[in-house]
């Protein structure tokens, strides 16, 4: 990128770091931050969708559906995140390949499970062995998004279920007294008001989601933790043009600053959102805003 990067006689420290920090490997490190932001941008609404569906199921008057919703919340919340991540990614990947195998290779006679091995035909592999690298990375990212969404969707379901129950029952009874159906009461009265009760819990969940993004490293995605460990480790001139000692502390210090900045920006945004949702609501926060505006 810089013309002096190829000059072997350059000894200037600034130029050395300019070359070091702009080599191709470091650009992969910088792009990995976009992976984290993309994970948050995609996972948050998908997990909220899972959570809303789970909360609706949990409060259903149809017992099997209610058991399904409450079971989803209880099971996922009761399993350690790392254990669930490691299990579900493998299970989801094998489920996809098993389905493709049954469709694409109907003449296959050998058992798919052979001891500890899971063997499917080449056409059923996801992604295919001949696929470019970006497809492998996209597929791994897709599995990570689904796994994160299911896990955090269970926590969101619990928060939303509590928010629905926190809405004063008298308001629901009033809506029904005015002739609203149960569906109309749910969408026009309950859902708009539940957010102010659920947002504190959802805010905490968002913070936990931010802190959980390093688990991408455990799922095989080359995220910021992977590159910080790889780039920060001791490098010798035998393997790289930029030899250095153990710099992992500095790389992880940079990640610390990044995550602290993310949480601070989130706190500011969530506080503004909370003030907006609480405006006009019959809550302590809404009453405080009313006094502030009338003072």
HELIX and SHEET records of a PDB file:
HELIX    1   1 UNK A    3  UNK A    6  5                                   4    
HELIX    2   2 UNK A   13  UNK A   21  1                                   9    
HELIX    3   3 UNK A   24  UNK A   58  1                                  35    
HELIX    4   4 UNK A   63  UNK A   78  1                                  16    
HELIX    5   5 UNK A   81  UNK A  104  1                                  24    
HELIX    6   6 UNK A  122  UNK A  124  5                                   3    
HELIX    7   7 UNK A  133  UNK A  166  1                                  34    
HELIX    8   8 UNK A  169  UNK A  177  1                                   9    
HELIX    9   9 UNK A  182  UNK A  185  1                                   4    
HELIX   10  10 UNK A  186  UNK A  190  3                                   5    
HELIX   11  11 UNK A  191  UNK A  212  1                                  22    
HELIX   12  12 UNK A  213  UNK A  217  5                                   5    
HELIX   13  13 UNK A  224  UNK A  232  1                                   9    
HELIX   14  14 UNK A  248  UNK A  278  1                                  31    
HELIX   15  15 UNK A  284  UNK A  294  1                                  11    
SHEET    1   A 2 UNK A 113  UNK A 114  0                                        
SHEET    2   A 2 UNK A 117  UNK A 118 -1                                        
END                                                                             
